[in-house]
Amino acid sequence: MAGIPKERRIIVVDDDAGLRDMVVEYLSRHGYAMTPAASGAELDAALAQGPGDLILLDVSMPGEDGFSIARRLRAAKVATPIIMVTAMGETIDRVVGLELGTDDYVVKPFDLRELRARIAAVLRRTTQPAEVEQPGPQGQRIRFGRVTLDLDSRRLLHADGSEEHLTAMEFDLLHAFAQNPNRVLSRDRLLELAHHKEREPFDRSIDIRIARLRRKIEEEPSKPQVIKTERGGGYIFVPPRAGR
């Protein structure tokens, strides 16, 4: 896949040995360094040996399932991108995965070429610097409520310098809002601007990510003042007024 360096390390977590081996063999042929894991414990052991560039995580596993693993990783501030693998038709799995802060999902049975495209897209978003056409008044930093988005480092920072974890998609959404202040953006337009147009209908994906972002940037997420809802239209970013 053009644009993705060779030997990016992907950890495949799935208790189905046949599927796991097939994914490992296919992606290895396309230049990725693959690490298989059959459980959360094996994933922990793999991460202890060195960070991965992406985790492909199955939802339905005995013992510690994919949701529990993703929740634990995010609570521990592990920022490695996660693509969840969900069952056909299980929209609730995708909803829960997005709420936990995963970066994308694929649905079983999946086409290996689509999986590779999804992986490449997530890796591009997490490794390439943002292109800023119209930097804000603070240069490469844009204030979003109680935090500031650093466009160069792709980090969301509190006033004390501590970092608020962002998934690649969440960063792309904030980037899109930063480039379109005081402009109503529809859900479809946000998906286009975030370079992640869904390949199947899933209307709640943007709403879920906006809800997560509000918990990170708003003083009162239930009464948003930074990213507001425009009924029937979409969402609008309202930058702080000068002097505030």
C-alpha positions in Angstrom: 0.0 0.0 0.0 1.6 3.3 -1.1 2.5 5.7 1.6 2.9 3.2 4.5 6.5 2.3 5.5 7.5 -1.3 5.5 7.7 -3.3 8.8 5.0 -1.5 10.7 4.2 -3.8 13.6 0.6 -5.1 13.9 -0.6 -7.2 16.7 -3.5 -9.5 15.8 -5.6 -10.6 18.8 -8.0 -13.4 18.0 -8.7 -16.8 19.6 -9.6 -18.3 16.2 -6.2 -19.7 15.1 -7.3 -20.2 11.5 -8.4 -16.6 11.0 -5.5 -15.3 12.9 -3.0 -17.2 10.8 -4.7 -16.1 7.6 -4.5 -12.4 8.6 -0.9 -12.8 9.7 0.1 -14.5 6.5 -1.7 -12.0 4.2 -0.4 -8.9 5.9 3.1 -10.2 6.2 3.2 -10.5 2.4 2.3 -6.8 2.2 5.2 -5.6 4.3 3.9 -5.6 7.8 5.7 -7.1 10.8 3.0 -9.3 12.4 2.6 -10.5 16.0 -0.2 -13.0 16.7 -1.9 -13.2 20.1 -4.7 -15.5 21.1 -5.8 -13.6 24.3 -5.4 -10.4 26.3 -2.6 -12.0 28.3 -0.7 -12.8 25.1 -1.3 -9.2 23.9 0.1 -7.9 27.2 3.2 -10.1 26.7 3.6 -8.8 23.1 3.3 -5.1 24.2 5.9 -5.8 27.0 8.4 -6.7 24.3 7.8 -3.4 22.5 5.0 -1.1 21.3 2.9 -2.0 18.3 1.8 0.4 15.6 -1.7 -1.0 15.5 -3.8 -3.6 17.3 -6.4 -5.7 15.4 -8.7 -6.8 18.2 -11.5 -9.4 18.0 -14.6 -8.6 20.1 -15.8 -12.1 20.8 -13.2 -14.1 22.7 -13.5 -16.3 25.8 -12.4 -14.9 29.1 -11.4 -11.3 28.6 -13.2 -10.1 25.5 -12.2 -7.4 23.1 -14.2 -4.7 24.9 -12.6 -5.4 28.2 -9.1 -5.4 26.6 -9.8 -2.1 24.8 -11.2 -0.5 28.0 -8.1 -1.6 30.0 -5.7 -0.3 27.4 -7.3 3.1 27.1 -7.5 3.4 30.9 -3.7 2.7 31.0 -3.2 5.5 28.5 -2.0 3.0 25.8 -2.5 5.2 22.6 -1.9 2.5 20.0 -4.6 2.6 17.4 -7.1 -0.2 17.7 -9.3 -1.7 15.0 -12.1 -3.8 16.4 -13.4 -6.9 14.6 -17.1 -7.3 15.1 -19.7 -9.8 14.1 -22.0 -9.3 11.1 -24.9 -7.1 11.9 -23.9 -6.4 15.5 -24.2 -2.6 15.4 -24.1 -2.5 19.2 -20.5 -3.8 19.0 -19.5 -0.9 16.8 -21.2 1.6 19.1 -19.5 0.2 22.2 -16.1 0.1 20.5 -16.3 3.7 19.4 -17.4 4.7 22.9 -14.3 3.0 24.3 -12.1 5.0 22.0 -11.2 2.6 19.3 -10.2 3.9 15.9 -12.1 1.8 13.4 -13.9 -1.5 13.0 -14.2 -4.2 10.4 -17.1 -6.7 10.2 -16.8 -10.5 9.9 -16.6 -12.0 7.4 -14.3 -9.3 5.9 -12.4 -9.1 2.7 -8.6 -9.1 3.3 -8.1 -6.3 0.8 -10.6 -4.1 2.7 -8.9 -4.9 6.0 -5.5 -3.9 4.6 -7.1 -0.6 3.3 -8.6 0.1 6.7 -5.3 -0.5 8.4 -3.4 1.7 6.0 -5.9 4.5 6.5 -5.6 4.4 10.3 -1.8 4.3 10.1 -1.8 7.3 7.8 -3.9 9.3 10.2 -1.7 8.4 13.1 1.7 9.0 11.4 1.3 11.8 8.9 1.4 15.4 10.2 -1.7 17.5 9.7 -1.9 19.8 6.8 -3.1 23.2 8.1 -4.3 25.6 5.4 -5.3 28.4 7.8 -3.6 28.3 11.1 -5.4 30.0 14.0 -4.1 33.1 15.8 -1.9 30.9 18.1 0.0 29.4 15.2 -0.4 25.7 15.2 -2.5 25.6 18.4 -6.3 25.9 18.5 -8.3 26.3 21.6 -11.2 24.0 22.1 -13.0 24.9 25.4 -10.9 23.9 28.3 -8.1 22.3 26.2 -5.9 23.2 23.3 -5.3 21.2 20.1 -1.7 21.2 19.0 -1.9 20.5 15.3 1.8 19.8 14.8 2.1 17.1 17.5 -1.6 16.0 17.1 -2.1 16.2 20.9 -4.9 17.6 23.0 -3.4 19.5 25.9 -4.7 20.8 29.2 -3.5 24.2 30.7 -1.1 22.3 32.9 0.5 20.5 29.9 -1.1 17.1 30.6 -2.4 15.3 27.6 -5.9 14.1 26.8 -5.9 10.9 24.7 -7.3 11.3 21.2 -7.9 8.6 18.7 -6.9 9.3 15.1 -10.5 9.9 14.1 -11.1 12.3 17.0 -8.1 14.3 16.0 -9.3 14.5 12.4 -12.7 15.7 13.5 -11.2 18.5 15.7 -8.9 19.4 12.8 -11.9 19.6 10.5 -13.7 21.9 12.9 -10.6 24.0 13.4 -10.5 24.7 9.6 -14.2 25.5 9.5 -15.0 27.7 12.5 -18.6 29.0 12.9 -19.7 26.9 10.0 -22.3 24.1 10.2 -20.9 20.8 9.1 -23.2 17.9 8.3 -22.4 14.4 9.4 -21.6 13.4 5.8 -19.3 16.4 5.4 -17.5 15.6 8.7 -16.9 12.0 7.5 -15.5 13.4 4.2 -13.3 15.9 6.0 -12.0 13.3 8.4 -10.9 11.1 5.5 -13.0 8.2 6.8 -16.2 8.0 4.9 -18.0 4.9 6.2 -18.3 2.0 3.8 -21.6 1.0 5.2 -24.5 2.8 6.8 -23.8 3.6 10.5 -25.4 6.9 11.3 -24.4 7.0 14.9 -20.6 6.9 14.3 -20.2 10.7 14.2 -22.6 11.3 17.0 -20.7 8.9 19.3 -17.3 10.5 18.5 -18.7 14.0 19.0 -20.1 12.9 22.4 -16.7 11.6 23.4 -15.0 14.8 22.2 -17.4 16.9 24.3 -16.5 15.0 27.4 -12.9 15.9 26.7 -13.2 19.6 25.8 -16.4 21.0 27.2 -16.8 22.5 30.7 -20.3 21.0 30.8 -20.6 18.2 28.2 -24.4 18.1 28.7 -24.6 21.8 27.7 -22.0 22.1 24.9 -20.7 25.5 24.1 -17.7 24.6 21.9 -19.1 22.0 19.5 -22.8 22.7 19.3 -25.6 20.7 17.6 -27.4 22.3 14.7 -30.7 20.5 14.6 -31.3 18.9 11.2 -27.9 20.3 10.0 -25.0 18.8 11.9 -22.5 20.4 14.2 -20.7 23.7 14.5 -17.5 24.7 16.2 -17.8 28.0 18.1 -14.3 29.4 18.9 -13.8 31.4 22.0 -14.2 35.2 21.6 -11.1 37.4 21.9 -10.0 38.0 25.4 -11.7 34.9 26.8 
